[in-house]
């Protein structure tokens, strides 16, 4: 993961944190003023606005990709690993994908004004609970430029303003994106204050976002465990915790083992540096002797290093298969809690589905966990007992994604249990208020 030191060098030239705090609060207050105007627009106007912003992204692709190349060169020279470099890369194909995602968000139903529930009281007073914007949303995240465009799209579509802190590694890319989007907003007669970055204030800017209670309505951290823990632990602003992904796949005794191999391979190696990539493989003992050598060959053939428990190690030794020594290691106690974000996978053999569930609930980050099984009772037991935001059945964990779930994009994957859980889309960027329609009623 990107280290928390990435938020270290202020580079602001400001004398002290209070000056940064004042400037960030002023940004937030201007954003709130701009948001009040955006919230009065109808859904069609916001849909058209996102279409214009998508066009602006494509038109600004040269500047954006040039800035990204400079960030990539610096990150490579500093020794950033391949998984994080893949997250950081924002070439023309990914710019186009972001523009497409922005159009998908634009075409989502307007969440604002939607009646959640309502009823008429015996005295004739009519009550309705309706969806309204949160207000000013702030995001602290690591080196993923696509998050910049996704968050902007979701916030503007749902009538919110957004402040961004995207991290040192992507500073040029994020600034180029923000510049393009702010200019497009101005060209459309909207206040560019709807979208702003605090990257120029470095770590002090991130701290200011955490402390700007009363200026910012919601702060969402998205990244590795260290970043999320720091924001959640220090923020005075309400937060939604988007969790790291220590993602498990459990292969039940009833699993279709031929089907299991491509699912596991997709979940592990399609993109290793993302939070929905599988990190741990748990196998029922009844099928382990048959299945483990097969999946071990497939994973090591894709250069995945295996971190094996004692039973798995013994089974592979007894099989006598020819696996690369450098890719087969004994797991230690710390492995079970790690989100690797690398070509590495922990492997454990269990005696029962209950043992698998207990292990997952003890070590999972509550993001996504999966079962591969044909026994309906096992599937229902696992799905009801595993305490994670998403449970996949006979499918890759890579599907846990707002875009794949039909939301167009996502703010992140919430692993908490209040307000939002799982992929966060437009509805999760709204709150509600009650409106009472009366005809002169007074309370007795």
Rosetta blueprint (number, residue, H / E / L):
1 X L
2 X L
3 X L
4 X H
5 X H
6 X H
7 X H
8 X L
9 X L
10 X L
11 X L
12 X L
13 X L
14 X L
15 X L
16 X L
17 X H
18 X H
19 X H
20 X H
21 X H
22 X H
23 X H
24 X H
25 X H
26 X H
27 X H
28 X H
29 X H
30 X H
31 X H
32 X H
33 X H
34 X H
35 X H
36 X H
37 X H
38 X H
39 X L
40 X L
41 X L
42 X L
43 X H
44 X H
45 X H
46 X H
47 X H
48 X H
49 X H
50 X H
51 X H
52 X H
53 X H
54 X H
55 X H
56 X H
57 X H
58 X H
59 X H
60 X L
61 X H
62 X H
63 X H
64 X H
65 X H
66 X H
67 X H
68 X H
69 X H
70 X H
71 X H
72 X H
73 X H
74 X H
75 X H
76 X H
77 X H
78 X L
79 X L
80 X L
81 X L
82 X H
83 X H
84 X H
85 X H
86 X H
87 X H
88 X H
89 X L
90 X L
91 X L
92 X H
93 X H
94 X H
95 X H
96 X H
97 X H
98 X H
99 X H
100 X H
101 X H
102 X H
103 X H
104 X H
105 X H
106 X H
107 X L
108 X L
109 X L
110 X L
111 X L
112 X L
113 X L
114 X L
115 X E
116 X E
117 X E
118 X E
119 X E
120 X E
121 X L
122 X L
123 X L
124 X L
125 X L
126 X E
127 X E
128 X E
129 X E
130 X E
131 X E
132 X E
133 X E
134 X L
135 X L
136 X E
137 X E
138 X E
139 X E
140 X E
141 X E
142 X L
143 X L
144 X L
145 X H
146 X H
147 X H
148 X H
149 X H
150 X H
151 X H
152 X H
153 X H
154 X H
155 X H
156 X H
157 X H
158 X L
159 X L
160 X L
161 X E
162 X E
163 X E
164 X E
165 X E
166 X L
167 X L
168 X H
169 X H
170 X H
171 X H
172 X H
173 X H
174 X H
175 X H
176 X H
177 X H
178 X H
179 X H
180 X H
181 X H
182 X H
183 X H
184 X H
185 X H
186 X H
187 X H
188 X L
189 X L
190 X L
191 X L
192 X H
193 X H
194 X H
195 X E
196 X E
197 X E
198 X L
199 X H
200 X H
201 X H
202 X H
203 X H
204 X H
205 X H
206 X H
207 X H
208 X H
209 X H
210 X H
211 X H
212 X L
213 X E
214 X L
215 X L
216 X E
217 X L
218 X E
219 X E
220 X E
221 X E
222 X E
223 X L
224 X L
225 X H
226 X H
227 X H
228 X H
229 X H
230 X H
231 X H
232 X H
233 X H
234 X H
235 X L
236 X L
237 X L
238 X L
239 X E
240 X E
241 X E
242 X E
243 X L
244 X L
245 X L
246 X L
247 X E
248 X E
249 X E
250 X E
251 X E
252 X L
253 X L
254 X L
255 X L
256 X L
257 X H
258 X H
259 X H
260 X H
261 X H
262 X H
263 X H
264 X H
265 X H
266 X H
267 X H
268 X H
269 X H
270 X L
271 X L
272 X L
273 X L
274 X L
275 X L
276 X L
277 X L
278 X E
279 X E
280 X E
281 X E
282 X E
283 X E
284 X E
285 X H
286 X H
287 X H
288 X H
289 X H
290 X H
291 X H
292 X H
293 X H
294 X H
295 X H
296 X H
297 X H
298 X H
299 X H
300 X H
301 X H
302 X L
303 X L
304 X L
305 X E
306 X E
307 X E
308 X E
309 X L
310 X H
311 X H
312 X H
313 X H
314 X H
315 X H
316 X H
317 X H
318 X H
319 X H
320 X L
321 X L
322 X L
323 X L
324 X L
325 X H
326 X H
327 X H
328 X E
329 X E
330 X E
331 X L
332 X L
333 X L
334 X L
335 X H
336 X H
337 X H
338 X L
339 X L
340 X L
341 X L
342 X L
343 X L
344 X E
345 X E
346 X E
347 X E
348 X E
349 X E
350 X E
351 X L
352 X L
353 X H
354 X H
355 X H
356 X H
357 X H
358 X H
359 X H
360 X H
361 X H
362 X H
363 X H
364 X L
365 X L
366 X L
367 X L
368 X E
369 X E
370 X E
371 X E
372 X E
373 X L
374 X L
375 X L
376 X H
377 X H
378 X H
379 X H
380 X H
381 X H
382 X H
383 X H
384 X H
385 X H
386 X L
387 X L
388 X L
389 X L
390 X E
391 X E
392 X E
393 X E
394 X L
395 X L
396 X L
397 X H
398 X H
399 X H
400 X L
401 X L
402 X L
403 X L
404 X L
405 X L
406 X L
407 X L
408 X L
409 X L
410 X L
411 X L
412 X L
413 X E
414 X E
415 X L
416 X L
417 X L
418 X L
419 X L
420 X L
421 X L
422 X E
423 X E
424 X L
425 X L
426 X L
427 X H
428 X H
429 X H
430 X E
431 X E
432 X E
433 X E
434 X E
435 X E
436 X E
437 X E
438 X L
439 X L
440 X L
441 X L
442 X L
443 X L
444 X L
